[in-house]
Structures are given as C-alpha cells and as structure tokens.
C-alpha cells in the first residue's frame, strides 16, 4: 500500500510524495539528522536534505485510487 506524505521545507516550499508504507517510519526516524535521506516515490527518486525539513505530515488513508483534490 502507498501513502501520501507532505514535507514542509525551509523558505515555505512543500514537497508532496507518494511512498510505500515502509518509507514513512524510515523517513520519520531520519528527521532531525544531518545530510541527505534517499526516498523512492511514485514521482521518482528523491534526496531529501534533512536540515531543510520543517515538518512531515502523513495524509490519512491509502493513496491508491486518489484523483483530484478530494480527501478521504
């Protein structure tokens, strides 16, 4: 199953990614650290600069089958 996560970045940018379930705790555990953390997502390979992340939000529900702007 895949999940949508939202990463807030310094300067106000937001990165929205669709990741596998096991990527969520791995990224959460890396937050607050130094350097980059590699995250594979449906959108591609991402190198996240951990020092620039201001927040992480895990959107509720399964990301599969989501279309448009509606939440589930």
N, C-alpha and C positions, 0 to 999 in steps of 0.2 A: 504494500500500500504506500502511496506517496502523500506527503504533507506539504502545505504551503507555509513558508516562513518569510518573515519580513525583518530585514536588518536595517536599523537606523544608523546612519554614518555621520561623522563629524561634518559640519557645514550644512546639514539638513537633507542630504541625499538619502534615498531609501532604495534598497535592493530587495526585490520580491522574487523568491526562488521556489521551485517545486523540487523537493528532495525525497529520497527514500526515508522511511521511518527511522532507520538506524543512524542516519546522518544528524538527526536532531539532538540526541544526547551527546554525540561526539562533538558537535559544534558548541553546544552549551558548556561542556566541560573545558573547551579550549578558550572560551571568552575570558578576558582579563589577563590573558597571556601575552607574550611578545611574538612578533614575527607574523608569518602568514599561515593560514589554515586552508588546505585544499578541500573544496566542496564540489562534488559532482551533482549536477542538477539536470532537469529536463531542458533547461536553457543553455547548458554547456558546462565546461569545466570552469571553476571559479577559484581564484586565490584571494582569500579574504584577509585584509590587514587587520589583525585583531586589535591593534591600538587605535583604530579609527571607528570601531563599532561602539555605538552609544546605547543601543538596545536590540533585543531579539524578541520577536513576537511569533508564536506558533499559532496559526489560524486554526479555528476549530474544524473538525471533520476531515474527511478524505478529499484530496484534491482531484481524484479521478472523476471525470464527467462534468467538471465545472465549466460553465460557459457564461460569459458576460460578467455583469457587475454584482449579481445577487450573491448573498451569503447563505450558508446552510447551517 
